[in-house]
Amino acid sequence: MTDRVTRRRFIQTTAAGSAALAGLSAGQAPTVFAAEADKPALLGGKPAHQGGWPKWPRWDEAWEPEIVQVLRSGQWCGYGGSGKVGEFEAAYAKVLGAKRCVTTSNGTNALITALHVMGVDAGDEVIISPFTFIATYNTVLMHKALPVLADTDPATLTMDPASIESRITERTRAIVPVHIYGMPCDMDPIKAIAKKHNLAVIEDACQAWLADYKGQKCGTLGDLACFSFQNSKHIPVGDGGAITSNSDELMDRCQAFHNVGRATGTFKGSGSFTRGTNCRMNNYQAAMLLPQIDKLVKETKTRQENGDYLIAGLKEIPGIEPVRLPENSRAVWHLFAFRYDATQFHGLSRDKFRQAMSAEGIPCSGGYSEFYYDGFLDEAINSRGFQRLFPAQRLKAYRESFEELKGNKQVVQTTVGLFNTLLLADRSAMDHILAAVRKIQAHSAALVA
Ligand SMILES: Cc1ncc(COP(=O)(O)O)c(C=O)c1O
């Protein structure tokens, strides 16, 4: 779709006043829509969207007979990939194009397992994306290793590959890029750096089911990859997770670690057992997940089509910058994110913008905060274990390095995200979203006052 066509559709399908919009060009003054929009709901106007949004999670009664069968069988535990657990593992690996999959009790335990299997040990360092859910940090800390923070590229919201090398020390073992909001990280340069320094790559794909990087699915790009099937996720089961890989050897190690350390396949451990934990998935959970694979495929397409439509419309609005994806890549939009530039909205703060959107019937999130200032990392590095494992000077430099995260700070301050369920609504609802942003922009001066 060309820009010209995109803009024509945008003009046709958004709220009143298309004539005023016809002369619009990128970067034009923020007053451009002022004459043509309805009053914002926050100032007493009619909300751009009424009637709510698709609920989540969604249940289908047609799934029930298979699940009831598992419940009646008494074979609830999916030991070592047996029963429905094994079936789901095979099906999930297949839809990703991965060789193998091992399910876990959640994404957090998938990450703990992957870090252990890639050799992350007490006193090591792991380079992670800072713009992520807290679990990415905490799982590294659980290994008594230091989560070293790469910077975030404000254009992509993902790990900036240019910020990695300067953070590598002799203790670094692994890199954990996070495909946040379902947007693939730029994996080629990340993998090249990992190869050069002999580091493992563990994808945190907990929000990136079926996201695509240059023709390959996220989850097949690193040594190991981790997924979450928590209730809010695109393929939900309450709590659940998975690890995927193209390596039999690594998958056997994951299988052993997550199954109480029982040696498996090519991995013999030091006898019958190796170090491990129990974070297996149950058969009735796998039975809930199995029919959701087809649903995931269909809904991903809908989110992507609506995402494309929103990007085409939003990029025409001064002060709204859609996210840049790596070339030939597809996001799956766990949150549909864009950057908000208040200077193009008469200084209307991002919080007030979100409030105005919410009044229009369009809830949106401000995304993640600068977690590293929340105190949990101070708590960790001041703990007895960390004090024993790391030289005081290293911990001091680590603490000071948070100030270097300039890109991440920008991202934290300027990102706005629409919840993924909004992208499951019909096309007219996407027009309501675009109309709401235009309306707020048109009346930004009044909203600031
Ligand atoms: C980026 C990221 N990593 C890790 C996790 C942890 O997954 P879980 O909640 O299944 O433990 C999540 C889940 O929200 C996540 O979004």
The ligand as a Tripos MOL2 file, in Angstrom:
@<TRIPOS>MOLECULE
LIG
   16    16     1     0     0
SMALL
NO_CHARGES

@<TRIPOS>ATOM
      1 C1          9.0410  -10.3980   28.6440 C.3       1 LIG1
      2 C2          8.6050  -11.4130   29.6630 C.ar      1 LIG1
      3 N1          9.5110  -12.2360   30.2030 N.ar      1 LIG1
      4 C3          9.1810  -13.1680   31.1090 C.ar      1 LIG1
      5 C4          7.8740  -13.3280   31.5310 C.ar      1 LIG1
      6 C5          7.5580  -14.3380   32.5790 C.3       1 LIG1
      7 O1          6.5370  -15.1990   32.2030 O.3       1 LIG1
      8 P1          5.5140  -15.8060   33.2720 P.3       1 LIG1
      9 O2          4.6300  -14.7060   33.7330 O.co2     1 LIG1
     10 O3          4.7920  -16.8570   32.4930 O.co2     1 LIG1
     11 O4          6.3170  -16.3800   34.3710 O.co2     1 LIG1
     12 C6          6.8870  -12.5190   30.9780 C.ar      1 LIG1
     13 C7          5.4830  -12.6590   31.3950 C.2       1 LIG1
     14 O5          4.7420  -11.7420   31.5670 O.2       1 LIG1
     15 C8          7.2500  -11.5270   30.0370 C.ar      1 LIG1
     16 O6          6.3390  -10.7050   29.5050 O.3       1 LIG1
@<TRIPOS>BOND
     1     1     2 1
     2     2     3 ar
     3     2    15 ar
     4     3     4 ar
     5     4     5 ar
     6     5     6 1
     7     5    12 ar
     8     6     7 1
     9     7     8 1
    10     8     9 2
    11     8    10 1
    12     8    11 1
    13    12    13 1
    14    12    15 ar
    15    13    14 2
    16    15    16 1
@<TRIPOS>SUBSTRUCTURE
     1 LIG1         1 GROUP 0 **** ****
